[in-house]
Amino acid sequence: MSTVDQAMSVLEAGRPEEAASLLERALAADPADAAAANNLACIYANLGRLRDAARVLEPAISRDPKNVLLRNNLGYISLQLGDTAAAVRHLSAAVRRAPRDLEVRVNLGLALSRAGKHEQALRAFRVATQRHPTSSEAWNQLGLQLVSSGRSARAVEAFEEALSFDPENAEVRNNLASALRDGHEFERARSEFRRILSLHPEDASAHFNVAVLHVMREDREQALHHFRRYEECAPHGPHTGEIRRWLKKIRGKTAGRRPRRRKTETA
């Protein structure tokens, strides 16, 4: 068994650090081993050691600049490290070599979007949907880019297309509901959020987004309910600080008011 094969067996046994050591040894013996470099970089990336992953991939690409897999992975890791220029450079090179590769095309769109090149990102995602018309991921990413460009109505169409190929995808349905909300189609948005929460009652993202919907509708009681549910489901989630500001604002507006009798709703 080769050192690389041994490393893969060790990795499958749940010992990534040991596998990484074996792959480092394999690369020291043969620096041109692209498979060893890629596998080692993937292990480091999964361990959160992104700079180590980039350190491994950069010389591998210098030796094999036409390797699409290496380019794609370094581009994505560069994006995670915040180096959008490097990400766009590597992913553009990968797309030129493999124009029909869905993952590479989507990663390029993400890098372009992060770099502030929104129209180029839209083009990348549109090409992805044209070449992979049944890809829910391609349509979802196009929808997200349309939302960030302020085109909620077009985004709704893209999310609906994504759901036609993956109807049980809660993330895409959440994106659809949020786009409907942003387009002030409140009843349709509410219906979609209800559907998500009926299937996934602990979905923190859905609770946050439906709470924002209720803020927009000035339904403070329901907004408070869903903000609190978000905190219960994701006490250290990315929206925690934002929610605390919302709660302070809502409580300030409701202070001194007499409570109204009303039915308790779930979304």
Rosetta blueprint (number, residue, H / E / L):
1 M L
2 S L
3 T H
4 V H
5 D H
6 Q H
7 A H
8 M H
9 S H
10 V H
11 L H
12 E H
13 A L
14 G L
15 R L
16 P H
17 E H
18 E H
19 A H
20 A H
21 S H
22 L H
23 L H
24 E H
25 R H
26 A H
27 L H
28 A H
29 A H
30 D L
31 P L
32 A L
33 D L
34 A H
35 A H
36 A H
37 A H
38 N H
39 N H
40 L H
41 A H
42 C H
43 I H
44 Y H
45 A H
46 N H
47 L L
48 G L
49 R L
50 L H
51 R H
52 D H
53 A H
54 A H
55 R H
56 V H
57 L H
58 E H
59 P H
60 A H
61 I H
62 S H
63 R H
64 D L
65 P L
66 K L
67 N L
68 V H
69 L H
70 L H
71 R H
72 N H
73 N H
74 L H
75 G H
76 Y H
77 I H
78 S H
79 L H
80 Q H
81 L L
82 G L
83 D L
84 T H
85 A H
86 A H
87 A H
88 V H
89 R H
90 H H
91 L H
92 S H
93 A H
94 A H
95 V H
96 R H
97 R H
98 A L
99 P L
100 R L
101 D L
102 L H
103 E H
104 V H
105 R H
106 V H
107 N H
108 L H
109 G H
110 L H
111 A H
112 L H
113 S H
114 R H
115 A L
116 G L
117 K L
118 H H
119 E H
120 Q H
121 A H
122 L H
123 R H
124 A H
125 F H
126 R H
127 V H
128 A H
129 T H
130 Q H
131 R H
132 H L
133 P L
134 T L
135 S L
136 S H
137 E H
138 A H
139 W H
140 N H
141 Q H
142 L H
143 G H
144 L H
145 Q H
146 L H
147 V H
148 S H
149 S L
150 G L
151 R L
152 S H
153 A H
154 R H
155 A H
156 V H
157 E H
158 A H
159 F H
160 E H
161 E H
162 A H
163 L H
164 S H
165 F H
166 D L
167 P L
168 E L
169 N L
170 A H
171 E H
172 V H
173 R H
174 N H
175 N H
176 L H
177 A H
178 S H
179 A H
180 L H
181 R H
182 D H
183 G L
184 H L
185 E L
186 F H
187 E H
188 R H
189 A H
190 R H
191 S H
192 E H
193 F H
194 R H
195 R H
196 I H
197 L H
198 S H
199 L H
200 H L
201 P L
202 E L
203 D L
204 A H
205 S H
206 A H
207 H H
208 F H
209 N H
210 V H
211 A H
212 V H
213 L H
214 H H
215 V H
216 M H
217 R L
218 E L
219 D L
220 R H
221 E H
222 Q H
223 A H
224 L H
225 H H
226 H H
227 F H
228 R H
229 R H
230 Y H
231 E H
232 E H
233 C H
234 A L
235 P L
236 H L
237 G L
238 P L
239 H L
240 T H
241 G H
242 E H
243 I H
244 R H
245 R H
246 W H
247 L H
248 K H
249 K H
250 I H
251 R H
252 G H
253 K H
254 T H
255 A L
256 G L
257 R L
258 R L
259 P L
260 R L
261 R L
262 R L
263 K L
264 T L
265 E L
266 T L
267 A L
